[in-house]
Amino acid sequence: MTSRLVRPALAALALIAAACQAPPAPVPPAARAVQTPDDLDGALARRDWTAASRLARAAVARDPASVRLHYALAVSASYLNAREEAAREFRWVMEHAASGSEEARIARAWLAEAGELRDDGVSAMVRPRRAGEASLSGTVTWADAGRPPAPKVRQVLLLIGLEGPTRGVRYRVRSGDDGRYEFRSVVPGQYKLTDAIAGPPLWRLRVALEPGQGATLDLSPGNSAAVRDDFPERGGR
């Protein structure tokens, strides 16, 4: 029997994380058909996460290659605050789901908001970039008043999807001790690259990544928001 697993409201994830400092959970309002056992379908529809978690775990044991079942288990675990299980299942989904699929995008978004991605933007389950995926890397330098330019260490950077297949996709990395950063395994498309979650940004740049492209973009005062702001209207939102 085919039922509908809920599609998370990705825009709410950051608000949830900021409000309670806990891993955000996908929130189901209606979406894509998912083939699951009838009793699991019912538990998911009722939002009975305890039952859904137990049933999804048993279903995964019977069909360990099913992306949909692992995703159902990850969603259920996230609502139960079973962080370790949710992170493990979302990593599995991110690794095995089709690149650019709803499941893969949501898994990555959850892991990023929960702080379960490495600083280079890859989950603890590291893998090489798949064919068709893109990457973006470079160095971050800044010059404080009266000082020469220097690498900006541990600078948070966000790559935020804008439209089409990247809409709702969000990646987060930090620069290293040498100021270098890298976003790996990125869904190709249009993005906003920024350092700001709230407040004035140092950078706010539009980035277009082609399938299979390994793009380079160095960040410095020369392309800062004071010099170049690609999103000036509506405060850059």
Residue, then its C-alpha position, 0 to 999 in steps of 0.5 A: m500500500t502506498s502512503r505519503l511521508v511528510r515533506p519537511a519544511l526546511a525553512a523552519l529547521a534553522l528556527i528550530a535549531a536556534a530556539c532549542q539548540a537541538p537537532p531539528a526534525p523534519v516536519p511532515p505536511a504531505a508529499r511524496a509517495v513512499q512504499t512502506p508496510d501498512d502498519l508503518d504507514g499508519a504510524l507515520a500518518r498518526r505521527d506515532w513516532t515511537a511505533a513508527s521507529r520500532l516498525a521502521r527499524a524492523a522493516v530496515a532489518r528485512d530490507p536493508a537497501s531501502v532508502r525510503l525505510h531508512y528515511a522513515l527511521a531517520v525521521s522517526a528517530s529525530y522526533l524522539n530526540a534519538r540523535e545518534e540513531a537519527a544521525r546514523e540513518f540520515r548519513w546512510v540516506m545521504e550516502h545512498a539516496a539519488s543525488g539531488s533527491e528530496e531524501a538526500r537534500i533533507a538528510r544533508a540539511w538535518l545533519a548540517e543543522a545538527g552539527e553532524l557534518r565535518d567542517d569540510g561539509v562532508s558527513a562523518m561517512v566520507r566518500p568521494r564526489r559522485a559524478g555530476e556533483a560539484s564542489l567549491s573551495g578557496t581561501v578566506t582572508w581579511a584585514d582588520a583595521g591597521r593590520p595586513p591581510a591574514p587567513k580568517v580561521r574557523q570562519v563559518l560559511l554558508l552555501i544556500g540554494l536559491e532555485g530549482p533543484t537547489r531550493g532549500v539545500r543548505y551547506r555549512v563549513r568552517s575555514g581551516d587554520d590556513g583559511r582554506y574552505e571546501f564545500r564537497s558533494v554539492v548539488p549543482g545549481q544556483y547558490k548564495l555564498t555568505d558568512a551571515i546567519a543574521g546581521p551584516p554579512l562580510w560576503r554575500l555572493r551569487v555562485a553558479l555550480e555546474p555538474g561535475q565542476g570543481a569551482t574556486l572562489d577566494l574570499s577577501p575584502g576585495n569581494s566583500a559585501a561592502v564592495r560587491d553585494d549580489f543580494p542588496e534588495r530585500g536585505g539580501r534575503 
